[in-house]
């Protein structure tokens, strides 16, 4: 399962298809990978400009991750 995260005044995690349909422009795609949960949370915080790493950790499932920033082009 592929997840996506966005910072719209608060940290939100949702399935990536839902996020793509919702119209957000800047978001992070979270997939299975080799990165530890804590390292992934730090990278997500940096990419989204979100300071609360503990909140990110609470919203991520168990496992290892790959993180990718997406910037949708405005139409």
DRENDO-1510 file (C-alpha; in Angstrom, 1 decimal, always signed):
<recs>
REC; n; res; u; v; w
REC; 1; UNK; +0.0; +0.0; +0.0 .
REC; 2; UNK; +1.3; +3.4; -0.9 .
REC; 3; UNK; +0.6; +6.3; +1.5 .
REC; 4; UNK; +0.9; +10.0; +1.1 .
REC; 5; UNK; +1.5; +12.8; +3.6 .
REC; 6; UNK; +0.7; +16.5; +3.5 .
REC; 7; UNK; +1.2; +19.5; +5.8 .
REC; 8; UNK; -1.9; +21.6; +5.7 .
REC; 9; UNK; -1.4; +23.3; +9.1 .
REC; 10; UNK; -1.4; +19.8; +10.6 .
REC; 11; UNK; +0.2; +16.5; +9.5 .
REC; 12; UNK; -2.2; +14.3; +7.5 .
REC; 13; UNK; -1.5; +10.7; +6.2 .
REC; 14; UNK; -3.9; +9.1; +3.7 .
REC; 15; UNK; -3.8; +6.6; +0.8 .
REC; 16; UNK; -2.0; +8.2; -2.1 .
REC; 17; UNK; -4.9; +7.9; -4.5 .
REC; 18; UNK; -7.1; +9.8; -2.1 .
REC; 19; UNK; -4.5; +12.6; -1.9 .
REC; 20; UNK; -4.1; +12.8; -5.6 .
REC; 21; UNK; -7.8; +13.3; -6.1 .
REC; 22; UNK; -8.0; +15.9; -3.3 .
REC; 23; UNK; -6.0; +18.6; -5.1 .
REC; 24; UNK; -3.0; +19.0; -2.8 .
REC; 25; UNK; +0.0; +20.4; -4.7 .
REC; 26; UNK; +3.0; +19.4; -2.4 .
REC; 27; UNK; +3.1; +16.1; -0.7 .
REC; 28; UNK; +5.3; +13.2; +0.2 .
REC; 29; UNK; +4.8; +9.6; -1.1 .
REC; 30; UNK; +5.6; +6.9; +1.5 .
REC; 31; UNK; +6.4; +3.4; +0.2 .
REC; 32; UNK; +8.1; +0.3; +1.6 .
REC; 33; UNK; +11.9; +0.7; +1.5 .
REC; 34; UNK; +15.0; +0.3; +3.5 .
REC; 35; UNK; +14.8; +3.5; +5.7 .
REC; 36; UNK; +14.1; +3.2; +9.4 .
REC; 37; UNK; +10.9; +4.7; +10.7 .
REC; 38; UNK; +12.7; +7.4; +12.6 .
REC; 39; UNK; +14.9; +8.4; +9.7 .
REC; 40; UNK; +11.8; +8.5; +7.4 .
REC; 41; UNK; +10.0; +10.7; +9.9 .
REC; 42; UNK; +13.0; +13.2; +9.9 .
REC; 43; UNK; +13.1; +13.3; +6.2 .
REC; 44; UNK; +9.3; +13.8; +5.9 .
REC; 45; UNK; +9.5; +16.6; +8.4 .
REC; 46; UNK; +12.2; +18.3; +6.4 .
REC; 47; UNK; +10.4; +17.9; +3.1 .
REC; 48; UNK; +7.1; +19.2; +4.4 .
REC; 49; UNK; +8.4; +21.8; +6.8 .
REC; 50; UNK; +6.6; +20.2; +9.7 .
REC; 51; UNK; +8.4; +20.4; +13.1 .
REC; 52; UNK; +6.6; +17.7; +15.1 .
REC; 53; UNK; +8.6; +14.5; +14.3 .
REC; 54; UNK; +6.8; +12.6; +17.1 .
REC; 55; UNK; +3.4; +13.2; +15.4 .
REC; 56; UNK; +4.8; +11.9; +12.1 .
REC; 57; UNK; +6.1; +8.8; +13.9 .
REC; 58; UNK; +2.7; +8.1; +15.4 .
REC; 59; UNK; +1.0; +8.3; +12.0 .
REC; 60; UNK; +3.4; +6.0; +10.2 .
REC; 61; UNK; +2.8; +2.2; +10.2 .
REC; 62; UNK; +5.4; -0.2; +11.4 .
REC; 63; UNK; +8.2; -1.2; +9.0 .
REC; 64; UNK; +10.8; +0.4; +6.8 .
REC; 65; UNK; +10.2; +3.2; +4.2 .
REC; 66; UNK; +11.2; +5.0; +1.1 .
REC; 67; UNK; +10.1; +8.7; +0.9 .
REC; 68; UNK; +9.6; +10.8; -2.2 .
REC; 69; UNK; +8.6; +14.4; -2.5 .
REC; 70; UNK; +6.0; +15.3; -5.1 .
REC; 71; UNK; +5.3; +18.8; -6.4 .
REC; 72; UNK; +2.2; +18.8; -8.6 .
REC; 73; UNK; +2.2; +21.3; -11.4 .
REC; 74; UNK; -0.5; +23.9; -11.3 .
REC; 75; UNK; -2.9; +23.7; -14.3 .
</recs>
